[in-house]
């Protein structure tokens, strides 16, 4: 469907003529007389991509209140950041315009140059959104079918297409994939490690779409993106505040950087076995305590939203950190679409964070491992070369070009139809929630269910597209539900705790898939008979999610020789490796952490429940030897916890 132009003019006769002029030039247009009418149209119609507006607008009909200039433009962009705004007015003195740098152009009404207006509007949309320069270049190269005398070895698929043994491999993936899997030896397709051509263009377009100053494509997931940023911003001995339930890549980055981690303990919901957001007061008190203790605190990193869809009041936290001279990184692995719909706004970039990392592949249309780093830091130019060195250290010199193309295309899709897709996703999420809640033995958890008491006043919101379903009333454990969905109904869910399952509604969801899930749960409910007690009730009797203190810098513990001990005998020892239950990939133990009885009990419960645990091979945990602990303690290497709650 073609994009539309919204013209806002309080004078009805003028507006009718203006709409006709654009329609005559092939630009579909709609009109509004007030700010409220325009706002409502933007909410309802995802095809609107351009606004032509007067400098001053009445707020609503028969009202003397008005809105103008930067405030007007920012209100539109807060709703739909991807729209292009042009000032269309009789005003001529640009020196008096306070636009806030938010508009894309200006047209003077007295000149009535409609051909110029139409061409400029088209050019702006194409140049800012409606193209995918890297993808287009890759397609053109693949279709040229040049003889390849360079890597990769399959040579556009010629090594496999006629093979008796692996011809099925070629037929499954298809000719286009092999033709487009090319080498960095092709200069016309640019270099991810030093982009100057079509990759540079694609990254610039992504920066505009995601509200950033700069954007970098990465092809090894947000895991690599997090490590690049931590290694760039922290030197050995610098300190970083990090939520203890962040992804393991953050912990690895801290180890490599030789930084001092100051862990923020998250809120815990033991009823459902969920780590939640870090209480806001704890974040602020920890920043102040670290600075008062003389720590070289440089960075705060938070995960937003959490794996379960809990969204921080991120702008207030960013403002608090910046007031103390601390840079903010936000891991938005599960929240990359936040900039494209008011229901999720603000994204980290819109909230003023210095950096964000996004798993474009998790929630948009990119291939797995395709991610982005977004930069807003006003001081980035001073460290840009060092950032690039760290980027090159982590990145492959042979990136997968179809993966880069998928980032380019995913950006284009979100810029052109992200709002409409997300609106549909929200509607589907509401429909699925209603269907599930109509069943007697399943219930979609509300925000109040997921929050623990310590964060109820923190302005936390819930992403409606992440549905956590309480299955305890079914008489089955969540693992049994997961098994039945997969084996009987051919449905794969995102994750489970002891008494919940989580499903993601994405821009790729369909009503057919949603209704199949709802009907499958209805079938499971029918088959449950008179079951009353879920196995989860017994599991949770002695299960407590808790975390413990860090005794030594993770880097010291990570490089210790250590020894392996049975899990049941590990209480009181210091871990030398990460121990990570999957899903969701949040470490329960990190190097340098004291292992407590509660943690041992939690790990054994996870193991007995069949959860995959990385770092606990054959029931053994890697710990420091007593001699290694004694040596570090004698050297004064024990970490002193910050005096915060």
N, C-alpha and C positions, 0 to 999 in steps of 0.2 A: 504494500500500500504506500502511495506517495506521502511525503510529509506535508504538513499544512503550515500556513502562516496565520498568526493571530494578530489582527489589527485592533488597537484600542483607541477609540475616539469618542468623547462624550457627545459630539454633534452628529445626530443620526443621519442627516442628509449627506454630509461629507463621508461618513463611514460607508454608506451604501455605494457611493461612487468609487471609493478606494477599493472595496472588495471586488467590484466589477473590473477595475483596471488590472488587478493581480490575476483574477480568473482568466481574463482575456489573454494573459501572457503565460498560461499554463501552470500557474501556481494556485493550488487549492487554498482557499482562505476562509476564515471565520472571524466574526467581529464581536466586540464587547464595548460597552459604554462606560463601565466603571471597573475599579480594581477588583471588587468582589466577583463581578461577572467573568472577568478575565481569569481570576484565580480558580473559579469553579470549572471553567472550561479546561484549564491545565490539569486539574485533578481528573476530569472525566476522559479527556481525549489524549491518549499517548502519542498520537500522530503529530501533534503540534510541536514543531521544532524551532520556529522563528517567531519573535514578537516584534511588532512595530508599534511603538507606544509614544504618547505625548509625554512631556516632561512632568506635568502635574495631572493627577487623576482624582476624581471624586471617589471616596471609599465605596459608596453604594448609592443607589438611586435616592433622590430626594434628601440627600445629606449634604451639609456644608463642609463636612470634614474632608480633607484631601490627604494624599500621600504623593511624594515626589522624589525625584533624583535617586541618590544612592540607596535610600531606604526602600523605595519602590522596587528597584532592581534586585536588591538583596532578598526581598520577600519572595519574588518570583524564583530566584535561583535557589533559595532554601527549599522550595517545593520541588523544582525541576532543574537541577544544576546543569543539565545537558542542553538547555535551550539557548539559542542565540538571540540576543536583545539588540535591537536597533532603535535609536532615538529618531522619531519621525515627528517633526515639530516646526512651528514658525519661528521659534527662538533661533537667533543667529550668533549670539555672543558666547563662544565656547569657554571663554575665561571664567564665566559665571557658573559653568556646569560642575557640580560636584557629583561625578558619576561613580566615584570609588574604584575606577578602573574596571568596572563590571560589564560594560557594554561592548558590542562588536562593531558598531559603526553608527553613522549619522546621516539622515536625509532631511533636506529642507523642503517643507511642504510647498512653498511658493514656486519652486522650480518645476514641479510635476514631471520629473524625469523618470517615468514609470519603467521604461526599458532598462535604464541604469539600475533602478531599484531591484528589478527582477534578476538581472544578471549578477548584481552584487550579493543578493541573498543566496542565489544558487552557488556562487563561488565560495561564500563563507561556509555554507553547510558542507560542501564537498571538501574544502580545505581543512575544516576542523573536525569532521566526523565521518562523512559518508565515503570513505575509501580505506583500503587496506594495502598500503604500498608494498610491504614485504610479501604478503600473500600473492598479490598480483604479479610481482617480479618472479616469485618462485614458480607460479603456474606457467608464466611465459617461458621460463628457462626449461621446465620439464617438457613442455609441448614442442620446444625446438628440437628435442631428441638429438642432442649433440653426442658425438662419439666421446666416451669418457676414458681418458688415459690418466686417471687419478683415482684417489680413494673416493668412496668405499669400494671394497673388493667385489661386491656383488654386481658392480658396473651396470646400474639401472635395472637390476634384476636378471641380467643375462646369465649369471652364474647359476640361477635356480629355476628359471621359468620352464626349461625343458628337461630338468633333472628327473630321473626315474624315482629318486629317493625323496627329494624335497620339493618337487613341483607343486605339491598341495600347499606348501608354505607361500609360494608366489600367488597361487590362485586365491587363497584365503584373503591376503592383504591387498592384492590387486596391483595393476601396473602403475597407477598414479602414485601410490606410496613409494614404490621403488624408484620411479623416475624423479621424484622430489626429494629423495634421501640423498643429498649431494654433499660435497666436500667444501671445506673452507678454501679450497683451491679456486673456487668460482668467485672472482672479484665482484661481479655484478650483483651478488647476493649479500655483500657486505660482511663484516666480521662482528660477532657478538662481543668480542673482547676489546675491540676498538672501532665502534660503529661510526661511519662517516656518510653512509648512503641510505638505503631503504630501511635498514634496522633503526638507524637514527631517526628517520622520519616516523617510523611506527612508534617508537618510544616517545617522541614528542607528542604525537596524537594521544597516546595513552595518558601522558601527564595532564593534558587538557581535560580529558574525560574523567580522570579520577581526582581532579582538584589539587594536583601537585605541581611543584616547580620542575621537578625532573622525575622520570620513571626509567627503571632498568628492568629488562627482561632477564629472568633466570630459568635455567632448564634442569635444575636439580631440586625443585621444590622450595617451599618456604623454610625448610630446614637449612638450606644453604644461605638463603637470604638473611635469616637471623644471625648466622655465624659471621657473615660478611660485615654486617652493621656493628656487631659487638666487637669484632677485631679492629674495626675502623675507629670506633669512639673510645675504646678503653686501652690503656697501656698497663703493663704489669704494676700492680699496686693500686690502681684506680678501683673505685667501688661502684657497684651497680645494685640498685634495688630491683628485685624481681619477684613476681608472684611465684610462690613455691609450687604451684600447680601448672606452671608453664610447660611448654613442649620441651622434650629432651634436647632439642637442638640448641636451645638457649643455654642449658647447662654445659653442653659441649663447647659452645662459644666462650663461655666464662673460663673453662679449663685452658683452652688454647691461648686466650688473651692473658692468662695469668692474673686475672682480676679478682677482687675480693667480692664475693656475693653476699649481699645483705638480704636474706630471704624474708618475704612478706607472707605470713601465714594466712591462707584463705579461710573464708567461712566454710563450715562443713555441715552438710545435711545428712546425718546418719540414718534417718528414716529411709532415705532412698539411695544411700551410698554415693553421694555426689559432693565433689568439691565445688564451691561457688566462688563468687568474686571476693577479693580482699576488701575488708571494711575500709571505707574512705578515711575514717579517722586514723586507722592504723597506718595507712599510706602517708598521711600528712605528718603524724607523730614520728614515723620512721625516718622521713626525710630530715626533720628537725633534729632528731636524736643523732643521726649519722653526721650531720654537719657540726653539731655541738661537740661530738666526740673527735672531731678533726679528721674524719674520713674524707678521702678524695672522691666524693660522690659526684659522678659525672652523668649517670644515666638511670632512668626509671623505665622498665619494660613491663607491659601488662598485656594480657590476652583478652581481646574484645572482638566479638562476643565469646563467651566460654563455649565449650563443646556442647553444653546443654542449652545454649541460646540466651544466657543471661548477659545483659548489656549494661556496661558501666555508664554512669554520668560522666562521660569521658572528658567533656570540655572543662568542667570544674577541676578535674584532676590535672589536666594539662596546664591550666592557668596556675594552679598551686605549685606545680613543679617549676614552671618558667619563672615564677616569682622568686624562686630560690636558685636560679641559674642552672637548673638540671634539664638535660635533654630528655625527650620522651620518644620511645619506640613503642608502637602498638602492633602486636601480632594479630592481624585480621585474617588469619588463615580461613576462618569460617564465616567471614563477614565482608568479603570483597565487594559485594553489591550495594553496600550501605549508602553510597553516594547517589544512587539512582532512584530512590523512593523515600518520601517523607516518613513513612512508617519506621524506617531504620535510621534516619538522619539524626545526628551528624556522623559522618565517617571520621576516621582519625585525622585525615587531612583537613576536612572542614572544621574540625575542632581545634586545629592549630598544632597538632602533634608534629614533631620534627621528622619522624620517619614512620612508615608503616610497611608491613610485609603482608602479601596476600597470596593465598593459594587459588589462583584464577581457575585452576582445574577442579577445585572442590565444589565451587558454587556457580561457576559460569561454564562457557562452552569450550574451554581449552582442554588439550590433552593432559593426561596425568604427568606430574612433575613440572608443568608449566606454571610459573609464578611471577610475581612482580615485586619490586622494591619501589616505593614512592618516597620522594624527598620534598620536605617543606622547609627544612632547617635554613634560616637566613644566613648562617655562617658556613654553608656547605662548600662554597667555592674555595675556602681556605684549606679544606681537607679533601678536595675532590680527587686529586692525584693519588693520595693515600688510599681513599676508598677504592679507586680503580685497581690499585695493586692488590688489595685484599679480595676484590671481586675476581681478579684474574687468578689469584691463588686458589680459590674455591671452584672456579668454573672449569669445565672441560674445554680443551682446545679443539674438540670435535663435537660441537653442539648439534643436536638433532633439529634440522631445519623445518620439518613439518611441525615440530613442537613450537618453534618460534612463530611460524605462520598461524598456529592456533591461538596464540596470544594476540596477534594482530587482529584476527577475525573476531575473537571474543570481545575485544575492546570495541570494535565497530558495531557489533550487535548490541552491546549494552548502551552505546552512545545513541544508536538509532531507535532501538525498541526496548531498552532495558526497563523503562518505567512501565510500559504496557505489560511486559512479561512478568514483572514483579507484582503488578496489580492483580494479574490473573493468578499468580502463585498464592497471594494472600487470600484470594477468594476460594481457591481450592483447599488451602489449609483450614479455613473456616468451615468448609463443607465436610472435610474429613473429620474434623473435631466433632462436629454435630453428629455425624454418623456413628462414631465410636462411642460418644457419650450416650447415645440412645440404647447401647447395650448395657446389660445389668452387671457384667463382670469385668468390664474394662472402663477406664476413665483417663482422659487426657488431663495431665496435671496443669494447674494454673500457676501463675507467678507466685502467689502466696504459698502454694505447696512447696515450691522449689527453694524459696528463700529461707535462710536461717535467721533467727532473731537479730543477730548482730548486724545485718545489712538491710533491715526492713526500712530504715529511714534514709537510705543512701541514694534514692532516686534510680534504683535498678529497674530496667525494663526487660521484657521477654520478647525474643524474636518469634513471631507467630508461626514461622515456617519450620521450626524445629519442635516437633511434637514428642513429648515424653509421656509414655502411656503406662499407667499403673496397672499391672497384671495380677496383683496379689489376690484379687477377688476371684480369679479364675480357677484356683486350686492347682495351677501349674506354676513351676518356676519360670523365670524369664528365659532360661536356657531351653526349657522344654517348648515354650512358645516359639522361640527362634527356630528350633528344630522342626516343629510342625509347619511353620510358615514356609521354610525352605524346601522340605522334602515332600510335603503334601500339596502346597499351594504355589510352589515355585516363586517365592517372594523372599528377597534378601533385605534385611533391615540394616541400619547403620551400626547400632551397638545395643548392649543391654547392661543393666546392673542386676542385682539379685532379684529385684521386684519391679523393674521397669524395662521397657524397650523404647528405643528412640528411632524415629523415622524422620527423614529430611524431605521436605517438599521443595523442589528446585524449579528453575525455569524449564527444565526438561520433563517435569511431571505432567501426567495427563489424567483426565477424569476416569479413563478406563483403569489405569493403574490404581488410582485412589479407591475406586469402588471395588476393585478386586481385593484390596487389603481389607476394607471394611467388611466385605462378605466373608473373607477368610477368617477374620476374628469372630464373626457371628457363627461360623461353622465350628470353630474351636470351642466357643461358648456352649454350643449345643452338645458337642461331644464330651464336655467336661462332666456332664451328669450332675451328681450331687456333691462333687468335690467341694470341700469348704476351706481346707487349710493348705496354703501353698508351702512348698518346701522352703521358700525364702524366709518364712517366719522363724523356722528353726535355725537357719543359717545366720539370721541377723541377731539372734539372742545374745551372742557373745562377740559380735563384730562391731568394731569401732574404727572409723577412719581418723587417724591422727598423724601428726608429723612431729619430728623431734629436732633438737638443736644440731647445729653444725659445729664439730669440735675443731677441725682443721681445714685450712684452705683446700678446696676441691683439687687443685693442681697437685698439692703434696700427696694427698691420699690416692689420687689417680695413678701416680707414678711409683707408688709403693709396691714392693714385691708381694706382700700380703700372703695370706693363706686361705684355704677354703674350709669352711666349717658347716656342719648340718644346720639347716634353717632353724630348727628348734633350739639350738645351742648358741644362737648368734646374739641374743639380747645382751646389751652392755658393750658390744664390740663396735668398731668404726668401719663403715662400708668403704670399699675402694672402687666400687663400680656402681653404675646405675642399675636399679632394679625397677622394671617398668611393666606393669600389667597392661595387656592389650585386649580390647581398646580401653581407654582412649590414648594411650601413649604418654601418660603423665607419670613421671618417676615417683615412686613411693620412697625410694632411697636414692641419694646422690653421693658421690665420693666425699668423704669427710664427715658424713652424718652418723650420729649415734643411733644404733639399732635398739629399739625399745621392745618390751614385751607386747605392747599393742600392735606394733608394726609386724612383729613375727606372727602374731595371731591373725592379722589381716592377710598377710602373704599366704599363710597356710590355708586360710579360708578360701582365698582366690584359687589356690592350687587345687584344693579338694573340689571346688566348684567347676573346675575345668577351664579356668581362665589362662590364656597364654601369658607367661611371665618371662620377659627377657631379662637376663642377668642372674637367673637362679637355676643353673643347670643341675639337673638330677637332685634337686632339693638342697643344693649347696649354695652358700653365699660367700663371696670373696670379701675378706676383712683384713685390716691391718694386724700385724703381729704385735704382741705386747712390747717387744724391743723397739719396733718402729714408732709406736706411740710414745714410749719413754724418750726416745731421741728427739722427736718433734717438740714434746713438752719442755724438755731441757733447753731447747733452742728458743723457747718463748713463742712457739708457733700456734698455740691454742687461740682460737677465736673467742672474742668477748661479745656475748649477745648484746644487742642494743636494748636499752631500758624502755621498751614500749609494750603496750598490751597486746 
